[in-house]
Amino acid sequence: MLTTRSLNATLDRMLTLNRALDQAFATPWSDGRVWVPAIDVVEKKDAYVMYAELPGVDLSKIDISFEQNVLTIRGTKHPSIDATKEGEIRVYAAERVTGTFERSIRLPEFVDGERISASFNNGLLTVSVPKARAAQPRRIEINN
């Protein structure tokens, strides 16, 4: 359910800066093109959820790590055209960017890193990082 409350400003600024840094560090051998998978990060009542678009990436080529409240996704997207296997070919268009990628997102302090879960379906990686109990809202009873 969507709420009128947006992501906190700090998290939003971190995502924007992270994407700009990823794009700024294109490698010289990438012909000026770098693949930076698009991501969305949302805050729910009990967790932060990150969605990453990884079309054409083999599940075995994806690595997810979590250290010091930084969630990092690394992987490799291999080209679908391999001239060494197919012999002499003539390429009319080659617009899809391939290669290695890395995206890192710093999350707020109170998360439960032991309970992080991930799923991969139809090229969409979903990573759920539960909030720690201390960070979740709770109702306090008033005693008479």
Sequence and secondary structure as in RCSB ss.txt:
>XXXX:A:sequence
MLTTRSLNATLDRMLTLNRALDQAFATPWSDGRVWVPAIDVVEKKDAYVMYAELPGVDLSKIDISFEQNVLTIRG
TKHPSIDATKEGEIRVYAAERVTGTFERSIRLPEFVDGERISASFNNGLLTVSVPKARAAQPRRIEINN
>XXXX:A:secstr
   S    HHHHHHHHHHHHHHHHT  GGGTT      EEEEE SSEEEEEEE TT  GGGEEEEEETTEEEEEE
EE  S  HHHH S   S      EEEEEEEE  S B GGG EEEEETTEEEEEEEB GGGS        
